[in-house]
Each structure stands twice: as structure tokens, then as C-alpha cells.
Amino acid sequence: VTRDAHSAATRAVREHYSRVLAALAAQFRDVAAAEDALSESLVAALQQWPASGVPDNPAAWLLTVARRRLIDHRRRQSLDDAARERIAQDFDAISEEPEMEDKRLHLLFACAHPAIEEKVRAPLMLQVVLGLEASEIAALFLMPPAAMAQRLVRAKQKIRDAAIPFRIPSPEDYPERLGFVLMAIYALFCVGYNATVVPNGPRDDRDSPSFDALWLGQLVVALSDRDPEALGLLSLMLFVESRRDARRDAQGRYIPLSEQTPSLWDFEAIRRANALLKEAANKVAPGRFQIEAAVQSVHAARAQSGETDWASILTFYDALLASTPTPVVLINRALAISHVQGIDAALEETRSLDDDPRIAGYQPYWAARAHLLAKAGRNDEAERAYARAIALESDPAVREFLQTERSRLSN
Amino acid sequence: MMTAEPVAPPDPREISMKYMLLIYDQESFFDTLPEKQMGELMTAFGSFTEALQKSGAFVAGHRLSPVSTATTVRKGTKDMQVADGPFAETKEQLGGFYMIEAPDLDAALKWAKQCPGAWYGAVEVRPIHPNAAS
């Protein structure tokens, strides 16, 4: 058995994992049982394929073996003879191999169902699509492995026991449910965005959760018949991703968007992001992710024009505020206002947030407010806001950036 | 040698789950409700029950008498103790229930959204345990 044969087998297994798991889970309505059966099937594949070669239809091979295992387990587990007999009949009901339907979107809809705890939706999707161990996922989401494992197990039990359907939702539920899928992908992207910056370290982007989120985003675009919001999300992620190399300097120091050198941006990613956004806009069904992508598109245009069109950005945040009035949107809108209408107007905007319990521990609010207060020359207040922002920041590079900003206050 | 050996997927219509729709509300709500609205609410419950029956989803359903009529039995230090009142004092109480049959959670949630109990209280949807005696 050559090394090539083995890596071909490994590659085939990885490539087909999510498709086979989705088909199995949807058929048996049981994610955990499908995972167990598939992992047995994968072990068999990795034993046989390096010698025999990867079969013509690896996915069908994996599915058939896993299905047989799963039915076998079921048969052994069921207590009454009638059920055992029925399972045996199912097992023997051999017909022509049907084309394996792609059930991945169905599986994602089950994972992002509103009946599943919101925090576990993104980790669960990541696990079923990539076949990662709970401990690997826990590391990404900065959670203790045991707690993450328990949450994932509980979510899968709920899918099975409450009979959460593996189905594309009905038209009236579709936009909301797709929204949950997209939000979970975006959450995954943000985890990767915040976690994967290792100054001067080895950087294989293919191993980062941001890359997984981009991959999932592409998958959902394809599977959802190029839904405008799915296009918007993919566009948004590509815009953010295009600045990966520009947001740290050679020493790993954090560089805010306004001070980044546009020539370091990835223009191929920006071109793709703009094309996706245009495609979405042509469908005339605006939504949160399209608007956020539009904001990023304006930022990206600085590479050509040399300046940022803050008036346009403010218009987009006005629209976003109407549909998604979250503190995050209010803060970003206030920053846009500071460029269009001045610092005082911007500070006035953030004042409504001061007593909002949601922002007490929200670093971007305190960083933005500190920035605005510093610009207004209100140094004492800025000092206090910086102190809170610094205390809340977990990324050392961003903390250092904020400390530098604060030290400039006295000058 | 591996031969194709697919199994026909179970028809979703054949899989049937049973769910409880547990209606929680504040009993005081009914004390203050004008008679006319109370009548409308009862009519709404009647129509809901009828819709469940017509579709074949209805298994059982009842309104419960107020918690003031409840008696709770619980094992004491020595023997079974019988006490006046509900199992726990809560802000909202179990006021009624439906047991329905539905192919999956989405179908059950759809019924729960139509249940008049959700207008003034909350409807908790709980699957019946698969190993329950049928």
C-alpha cells in the first residue's frame, strides 16, 4: 500500500463525509447514530481502499456500509421480535441504488432549528459537516471540551427525540430558518476571524474556521438556489477575508480598518465579493447580510478612490437599524455619523446605549465610545471608556492598540 | 465485493410522533376577563379542537380545574404524604393540555402556534417518550 493510495483514500473520505452523513441522518432521523455508523464505515474504507483503490462511487460505498451497520445496530437494540422482524425486512428490501440525494442543506436546517439552543447551532453544523471531534470544536469556541461535548450530545438527542425534521422548511418559514443557518455560519466565521491570528506563526488558512465558514457559505449559496441573503453573507465574509493580511503589521500589531494599507487587500476576493453582492441586489430582496456586505463594499472602494464614502455607509446603517436594531448596529452607525455629522452628533447617538445592560460587557461599544470621546477632547471620560474596553478585550494585539490610543490622550 | 443494498427510506407520513401541548398561564388572567371575551376564547378552543380532530391529529385534550383544586402526593420521610396545593408554587400554572399526533416537531409547533393558549400564556411542546407503552 503506497502513501499515495492512503492519502487518496483519506481525501475521498473527507470529501464525501458530509454528504454521506446527511443522507444517513435524514433517513434515520438520528445524527448521533449516523455519525457512529459512518465512522465504522470510514474505518472499513481506510482499511480497504488503500489496497483495492478508491471505488468509482465512494459516497455510495460509504453509505451502503454505514446503512448496513446502522440497521444492524437497530436490530440488535430493539427488544421486541416484531420490530426486529420489520427491521430485517427493511434491510432485505433491496432495490436499485437510487441517486444519492444531497441532504446537506436539510441537515443544516435541522442543526439550526429554533428548537436547538442557539449557542450550539454553529458548533453542531461544524461537526456534522466536517466530522470534527467535540474537543476540536470546543477549542475553536473557547469552551471546555466536556461542556461542548455535552451540548452537542444533547442537541443531537433533541433532534432525534423531538423529531426535528430534516427538511427544507415551508415557504412561510424558509426565510427565517435560512436566516438561522446563515447566522450560525457567520458566528463560525467570526470565531475564526477572532481566533486565527497568530503573528508570524504558520498560517494555513485551510485549517481555520473562517475557511470552513466560507466553504459552508458557498455550499448554502449553491443549495439554496442562490438565495439573496446567502449571497450577501458569502459576499460579506469575502470582504472581511480580503483584509486578512492588512489587519496586522509585521510585528502582529492590530491595525484598524481606517489605517490599513489598501494595497495589502486581496483584490480577487473583493472582486468576487462585489460580484456576489451585485447578483444578490438584482434579486431585489434586501436583508441584513446584503446591507452589511454593502457597507464593506464601500470600505473596499477606498482602494480606488482613496477615501471612504461615509454618507453611503450611514445610509446603509440607517437601513440596518430599521431591520436589526442591535447595539452593534447602533455603535457602527454612530461611528458613521461622526464622519458625516460630527463627533457631538455621534456621541449623542451612543448616549441612548449607556444604560443598556447588553453593552456593559461589550468591548466594541467601549472602544468606539472611547475613540469618539477622545476626538471630542473629553479626555477624562475617554480615559474611563478606554479602561473598560481594555479590560474587556481578550486579544493582546487589540489590547495593545487600545493602550497606545489611551496613552495619546495626554498629548 | 460490495453490492448496492439500499433500503427504502421510511415514509415520513408513516412515522408518527405523539406530542403534548402543555398550556401554561396565569389563572388570575381568567378572573379579570370579561364574560364576552371568555366566551370568545372558549369558542376559539372549540374550533381548535375541531381542527385537530378533523385532521386526525387529536388524541386527547382537556382544560384543568384551577390549582386551588390540586392535591399533591409525595414520598415523605416515612410514608406517602398528601398535601393541599400544586407540586410547586409557580407564577404560571398548567391550565390544560392536548395530546396530538404529528409527523415531526415542525408539524407539532404549527399546531401549538394555532392553539389559543399561546395567545395569553405559553404552550410547551413535549414529545411523548418513544418507549412509552402505546
Interface residues (C-beta under 8 A of the other chain):
Chain A: A26 Q27 R29 P55 A60 W61 T64 V65 R67 R68 I71 D90 F91 A93 I94 S95 E96 E97 P98 H113 A115 D161 A162 A163 I164 P165 R167 P169 D173
Chain B: M2 A4 E5 P6 V7 A8 P9 P10 P12 I15 M17 P103 D104 L105 D106 L109 V125 P127 H129 P130
